[in-house]
Amino acid sequence: MHACRKLLYGVNEITVKVPSVFKLLIKEVLNPFYIFQLFSVILWSTDEYYYYALAIVIMSIVSIVSSLYSIRKQYVMLHDMVAAHSTVRVSVCRVNEEIEEIFSTDLVPGDVMVIPLNGTVMPCDAVLINGTCIVNESMLTGESVPVTKTNLPNPSVDIKGMGEEIYSPETHKRHTLFCGTTVIQTRFYTGELVKAIVVRTGFSTSKGQLVRSILYPKPTDFKLYRDAYLFLLCLVAVAGIGFIYTIINSILNEEEVGVIIIESLDIITITVPPALPAAMTAGIVYAQRRLKKVGIFCISPQRINICGQLNLVCFDKTGTLTEDGLDLWGIQRVENARFLLPEENVCNEMLVKSQFVACMATCHSLTKIEGMLSGDPLDLKMFEAIGWILEEATEEETALHNRIMPTVVRPPKQLLPESIPAGNQEMELFELPAIYEIGIVRQFPFSSALQRMSVVARVLGDKKMDAYMKGAPEVIASLCKQETVPIDFEEVLEDYTKQGFRVIALAHRKLESKLTWHKVQNISRDAIENNMDFMGLIIMQNKLKQETPAVLEDLHKANIRTVMVTGDNMLTAVSVARDCGMILPQDKVIIAEALPPKDGKVAKINWHYADSLTQCGNSSAIDSEAIPIKLVHDSLEDLQLTRYHFAMNGKSFSVILEHFQDLVPKLMLHGTVFARMAPDQKTQLVEALQNVDYFVGMCGDGANDCGALKRAHGGISLSELEASVASPFTSKTPSISCVPNLIREGRAALMTSFCVFKFMALYSIIQYFSVTLLYSILSNLGDFQFLFIDLAIILVVVFTMSLNSAWKELVAQRPPSGLISGALLFSVLSQIIICIGFQSLGFFWVKQQPWYEVWHPYSDACNTTRNPHWNSSHMYNETEPDSHNIQNYENTTVFFISSFQYLIVAIAFSKGKPFRQPCYKNYLFVVSVIILYVFILFIMLHPVASIDQVLQIVCVPYQWRVTMLIIVLVNALVSIMVESFFLDMVLWKVVFNRDRQGEYRFTTTQPPQESVDRWGKCCLSWAQGCRKKMPKAKYMYLAQELLFDPEWPPKPQTTTEAKALVKENGSCQIITIT
């Protein structure tokens, strides 16, 4: 039987094979760029251009090795992460209660596994059928707090027949031990082992699914990389023209076939620079290094550029926006169905023996691990507030008894009154009343589905047991006797939740004396959790982290939308959103409550306006006149008539996704609070936001955010647990201040990529044109001229111009997302025209000089200056003839002018504000450029024979050298004026403003109140003008469309129903309920 099951389910292992270096190498080297580099190196070697070929080979090897190292490191990390459970020895129960020891790889669903006393790392998903376990689930949930797992209830002995209930790992997760989690401690019955039935193995386990999603994430497309390939195709087309021109020109001049082939192919390697990948990588490597300095670690460097485009960031709430733990703010007890005044101090003599404090002392899942209290932070804070002591039975004590020894809680002696009244009728005469202890007899753990937990406890000496329950106030109130619940319960609760407090209700009842210890162990929780007495509320405060409001304000100023995605309660989440500035006080919050189809009725959404608008009886109160005409706070780029935010819970979100597909984009445009969201719903939300063209960032602190962190364009984990392997970025400090840092560095890296790409494109075109001009006279640049340009100028400039660090603050505009944008194309094309123009000027003007002649070894143009000082470099002219015709006046002129042009465009493209620090703060770049300028100026104005000989430069008159300097100076002035003044000041603001994020946004310095009238007059005409333009992003287009939709936003107290044919067209209708 076991063999058949093994055949069906396979081996229990999660295998992450680390590919061999050879396999990874083949995969990496087959990249088209590396193939092109190999072709270039072979070509240069045949042309005896060995030095640069060697430089490119070294750069390629370094690039390939670093790439292989990082890829292999990720595989190894993932392999190590799953290897913990790969093969361990486990004990399983066979027929006749025989214990057999097998390897974990042989486990199959249905096996009964014995959990060892000293704990273990779970090798599969299993459901507990005997005993209790304390488990650390940080691997899956991100919460480092141990969780208590109890055995699955036995349906056969339940009072209410639950025999038809089907086991599900999600529903019964309080009884399920998940793969990869660590069992710290077990509790057991004497003579009985702690057992669990294996339910899932291998990749079907929760850990297997996590690993699979890490191994095979959805690819994230980014415009920059698509545009880069398009740009390269354009360069290839230019190279093709040069290729044909070279062949025709060479044939007409009767060149040798070998020379024609080498020269025509060489023009291709000049136009498409083989050093481009290394140049592009440099900026990202520098950004990665800077991020590391501020405590942000990156395992996916390509994502840094994408982070420069983020315009929306989703935040988890607990532990991200707010402090991890909760603080007890106070309690509000109920007596005679009336709320008493709130009390701050629970730890006092008056309350020590009250049922309220007894409930706080017993109704929790705390346990002692190595002498330290451990468990849910909420339970821990609650227990610490009363100052009681918890004692657990030792293993020896448990072994002596035929049942689990109860956990005992008692108050400290100083809280107990010195004399205790003897009038307690339920105490036997011989029992000494001096000791007050409560034993926890049975625990029904917290269930997120039921939203409550309960315990059965017994005060030492009492005959009857007590049932205590705590949980969500609405749920607890529904399980209590109505006469014990205060009339103003809902108002008091709403008041607390609106203030952002987390409220927990407590209830109690005395159990019948016939309920013995054994009966309690087998009773169902439904039999206990009813007919309770409502005792009051515990008010917990989840404080905002100190830096949260300031960080969110910075993001809003930078036109970056913020969204809250949390597993917490809706009203608490809305309140926290208001507190931290995500929703401003005057903003309206519309709660979308979606209900799935039921009893033949279609799915529907009920719209409620939160806060003041809930009291509005008539729907006409919400119109464009009633609400100030302002910009939308959460999306500053869209002009809107109202400021509103949508809030919904996970269930509503799922219903809307399934039944109201056409409403999803509209809700994404203004959805700000998403509460009670499950991990997969967080991922779906990120995808929905990406579908309307948002660049989405995600900031979370646990593996429950794992899917969303991976799916987002830029996911940053605030947790350093193993699960952060899945997140592209991990912050060392658990603070959201890392988000603006990441975006700033992303923007700087993106602008650096643009600068480098533009510079490399210009370098290609300048060199391409130089060579094309020289080919026309059957000349070329010399090997050492090429080497000087390629190594001394280009590589030095590229690797230093990328060093500009990020600008110190986030600005409202965003860099363009792709290379094919108006501003960037204009920048490149204008510089190409300028450089070609000045090169051509020098090339043709030198031929018009009175001293010009076709150069030969005995030419001596320097003597025309009649200055013996300038004759020093022409001595080598009397060498053997130049077979390649490198040495001539045109070559020398083109070489000097083009050498300066590379430096001119490098300075013109090295822009600082608003995304990077100014280039003069990049000291290495400044020093490099100055040294190169000085050196080229020196060899141009003051020739040195040995340098001229190596670079194959010929002697030209001093007057022509000064003329070249003037050409270069004018070229520099024109280039920098066009790039810095004309492009930045004029065109960028007037023509290309659409490439910024604030395309459809008015900016006004007037206060909103003063500008309302002005808005009213110009709004419609402006919006109609805007409508003619088609925004690039879907969300911008949608915002524009919604300006003219009279039915949006939905009016309060209205319902949107899905049509019956929802699956065909996804349409819906709005029905106003009167």
C-alpha positions, 0 to 999 in steps of 0.5 A, a space after each residue: 500500500 505504501 509503495 502504491 502511494 509512493 508511486 502516486 505521490 513521488 519522492 518527498 523532496 523539494 529539489 533546487 538543482 544548482 546548475 553546473 558552472 558550465 551550464 550557466 556559462 553556456 546560457 550566459 555566453 549565448 547572450 547576443 551581445 557576447 556573441 557580437 563581442 566575440 565577433 568583434 575581437 576576432 575581427 580586431 585580431 585579424 586587423 592587428 588591433 590587439 590591445 583593445 581586443 584584449 581590454 574587451 576580452 578582460 571586461 567580458 570575462 569580469 562581467 561574465 564571472 560576476 554574473 555567474 557568481 551572483 546567479 549561482 549564489 542565488 541558486 545556492 541560497 535557495 538550495 540551502 534554504 530548502 535543504 534543511 528538510 531534504 533528508 532527515 530520519 523520521 519515525 512513522 507509526 505502522 499497523 499494530 502501532 509499530 514505530 518504524 524509522 525511515 528517511 523523510 524522502 520516503 514519506 507519503 500522504 497518509 503516513 502517521 509521523 511521530 513528532 520528536 520531543 525535542 522538536 524538529 524541522 518539518 519535512 512535509 505538511 502534516 495535521 496534528 492528531 495527538 498532543 500539542 506543539 509549539 512551532 516557529 513559523 517565521 519561514 512562512 509568515 514572517 512572524 518570529 513569534 512561536 505559535 501553539 498548534 493543537 490536535 485536530 478535533 475528533 468529529 466522532 465525539 463532538 456534541 454537534 456532529 461535525 463529521 461532514 466537515 472536510 479538512 483543509 490546511 487553510 481552514 485548519 491551520 491551527 492544527 497543521 504543521 507546515 513544511 519548513 517550520 520548526 517545532 520547538 516543543 511538544 506537549 503530550 499525554 503519558 504513554 501517548 506520542 505526539 502524532 501527525 498525519 502527512 497531508 502534502 509532500 514535496 512541491 505541493 507543500 506550503 514551502 514547495 509552493 513558495 520555492 516554486 514561485 521564487 524559481 519561476 516568477 512572472 517576468 517583469 517587463 521594463 521599457 528601458 530594456 526594450 528601448 535599448 534593443 530598438 536603439 541598437 537596431 537603429 545603430 545596426 541600420 546606420 552601420 549597414 549604411 556605412 557597411 555598403 558605403 565602405 564596400 562601394 568606396 573601396 571597390 571604386 578605389 580598387 582596394 584588395 578584397 581582404 582590406 574591403 572585408 575587414 574595413 567594411 566589417 570594422 565599421 559595424 563594430 565601431 557603430 555598435 559598441 561592444 563595451 556597451 554592456 559593461 558600461 551599462 552594468 557599471 552604473 547599476 553596480 555603483 548604485 548597488 554599492 551605494 544601497 548597501 551603504 544605507 543598509 539595503 541589499 539587492 539580489 536582483 540588480 536590474 530592478 534598481 533601474 525599475 525602482 527609478 520609475 515607481 509611482 505607487 508604493 503598497 505598504 503592509 501595516 503591522 510592523 511596517 507603518 506601525 510598531 510591531 507590537 501593541 501597547 495596552 491603552 486601557 480597559 473598559 469593563 461592563 457591569 449590569 449591561 453598562 460600560 464603566 469609565 475606561 481604566 488605564 491600570 489593570 494591575 491593582 488589588 481591586 481587580 485582581 480577583 475579577 473575572 475580567 482579569 482572570 480572562 486576561 490571565 488565562 485566555 491566551 496562547 503563551 508558553 515558556 521557552 527556555 524560561 522566557 514567556 513567548 507567544 502572540 505579541 497581543 497576548 504577551 502585552 495583555 499578560 504583562 499588563 496584569 503582572 501575573 506569573 505563568 507556570 508550566 508543568 515540566 516533562 517529569 511532572 507530566 510523565 507522573 500523571 495520566 493527563 497533561 498537567 495544566 498550565 497555572 497562572 497566579 497573581 504576584 503576592 503583593 497584589 493579593 489582599 492580606 486577609 481573604 474573606 471566608 465567605 466563599 460558598 464554593 470552597 471546602 472548609 479544609 481548603 486553605 484560601 491563601 493561594 489564588 491560582 487558576 489552571 488552564 484546563 483546555 484551550 481552543 486556539 485563536 482561529 482567524 476564520 472564527 475571529 476568537 479563542 477560548 479556554 476552560 479554566 478552573 480556580 484552585 479550590 472551585 468545584 465549577 470550571 469557567 469558560 473565558 473567551 476573547 476575540 473580535 468585539 462583533 463576534 464576541 457580542 453575538 455569542 453573549 446573552 443579549 441582556 449582558 451587552 450594553 445598548 451603546 456597544 456599537 457606538 463605543 466600538 466604532 468610536 475606538 476603531 475610528 481612533 485607530 485602536 485595536 479593540 478586543 472583547 472579553 466574555 465569561 461563563 460558569 460551566 456546569 459542575 457535571 463537566 469533568 476534566 475528561 469531558 472537557 477534553 472531548 467537548 466541542 468549542 461550539 458547546 463552550 462558546 455560547 450563552 456567555 456574559 459580556 465583560 467588556 473591552 480591552 483597548 490596544 494601541 498600535 503606535 505608528 513608527 516615528 518616521 512613518 508620517 514624514 516618509 509618506 509626506 516625502 512620497 506624496 510630495 514626489 507624486 508617489 501614491 501610497 496604498 495600505 495592504 494589511 491583514 488587519 481590521 478595516 476601520 483600524 486600517 482607515 484610521 491608521 491611514 488617516 493618522 499617517 497622512 495617507 488619507 487627509 482629514 478632509 478626504 472622503 473614504 468610500 467603503 466598497 462592500 462586495 457580496 458574492 452571488 447567493 440564493 440566485 441573486 447576482 453579486 453586488 457592491 454596497 457603497 458606504 461613505 465612512 465618517 461624516 458622510 455615513 450620517 448623510 441621509 440623502 444621496 444628493 449631498 454628494 455632488 461636485 458643489 458640496 465637495 471642494 474642487 481640489 487635486 486628488 491627494 493620492 494621485 496628484 497627477 490626475 485632475 479630479 473634482 473630488 478627493 476620495 479614497 476607496 477602502 475594501 476588505 479581502 473578501 470584497 476585493 476577490 468578489 470585485 475581481 471575479 464579478 466586476 472586472 470593468 470596475 477594477 481599474 476605476 477602484 485601482 485609481 483611488 483604492 487606498 486601504 485594502 484590509 483583511 488581505 490574504 497573501 495571494 490577494 496582495 499579489 493580485 492587488 499588485 497585478 491589478 495596479 500594474 494592469 493600469 500601468 502603475 509602476 508598483 513598489 511593495 514594502 512588507 516585513 514578512 514572507 506572507 508578503 512574499 508573492 507581492 514582493 516578488 510581483 511588484 516592480 520593486 519589492 523591499 522586505 524589512 525582514 532578514 529571515 530566509 523568506 527575504 530570498 524572494 524579495 529583490 531588496 532587503 532592508 537591514 533596518 526595519 524602517 520604511 525610510 528605506 523606500 525613498 532611499 531606494 527610489 532616489 537611488 533607482 532614479 539616479 541609476 536610471 538617469 545614469 543608464 540614460 547618460 551612459 547609453 546616450 554617451 555610448 551612442 554618441 561615441 559610436 556615431 562620432 567614431 563612425 563618422 570620423 572613420 567614414 570621412 577618412 575612408 573617403 580619402 582611403 585613410 583611417 584612424 591609427 591603431 593607437 589613435 583607436 586605442 587612445 580613444 577607446 581606452 583612455 577616453 571612453 572607458 575612463 569617462 564611462 566608468 567615472 560618469 556613472 559615479 554620481 550619487 543620488 540627489 538628496 531629496 525626492 522631487 515631483 517629476 520622474 525620469 522618462 521610462 524609456 529611451 524612445 522619448 521626445 526629450 532623449 531623442 532630441 538630445 541625442 539627435 541634436 548632439 549628433 548633428 552638432 558633432 557631425 557638423 564640426 567634424 565635417 567643418 574641420 575635415 573640409 576646411 583643412 583642405 582649403 588651407 594654403 599650406 595643404 597638400 596630399 601628405 607624403 613622408 617629406 611633407 613639412 607643413 610646419 615650416 610655414 609658421 617659420 617658427 623653429 620651435 614647432 618643427 620638433 615633431 616632423 623629424 619622424 616624417 622621413 620614415 618608410 611610407 605609411 601603407 595604410 595612409 594613416 598619417 595625413 592632415 585630415 586624420 590629424 584634424 579629425 582625431 583632435 576634434 573628435 577626441 575633444 567631442 567625446 569629452 564635450 558630450 560626456 560633460 553635456 550628458 552628465 546631468 545632476 539635479 533633480 535626480 543625481 548630484 551635480 557632476 562637479 561633486 563627482 570628483 573622479 569624473 572631474 579629475 579624469 576629464 581635466 587630465 584628458 583635456 590637459 593632455 589632448 590640449 598639450 599634444 595639440 598645442 605643444 607636439 611631443 615627437 615620441 607621442 606624435 610618432 606613437 599616435 601617428 599624428 602629423 605636424 600641422 602649422 601652429 595657426 591651424 592648431 589654434 583654429 582647431 582649438 576655436 572649432 572645439 571651443 565653439 562646438 563645446 559652447 553650442 553642445 552645452 547650450 543646446 543640451 542644458 539651456 534649450 533642451 532643459 529650459 525650453 523644450 523639456 518644459 514646453 514640448 516634452 512635459 508629457 514625459 513627466 509624471 505631472 503631465 495632466 496637473 496644474 500647479 498653483 501657488 495660491 491656497 486651495 480656498 482662494 483658487 476654487 473659483 478659478 478652478 471652477 471656471 477653467 476646469 471644464 475647458 482645460 479638461 476638454 483640451 486635455 481629452 484630445 491628447 491621449 495619455 500614455 499610461 492607462 491610469 492617466 487616461 482613465 482619470 481623464 475619462 472619469 472627469 466626465 462620468 456623472 455616476 462616479 464616484 458612486 453615491 452613498 447608500 447605493 448598490 452596484 449589481 453585476 449583470 447576469 451575463 457577467 462572464 461574457 462582458 463583465 459589465 454592471 449596473 448601478 441601482 440606487 436603493 431608497 
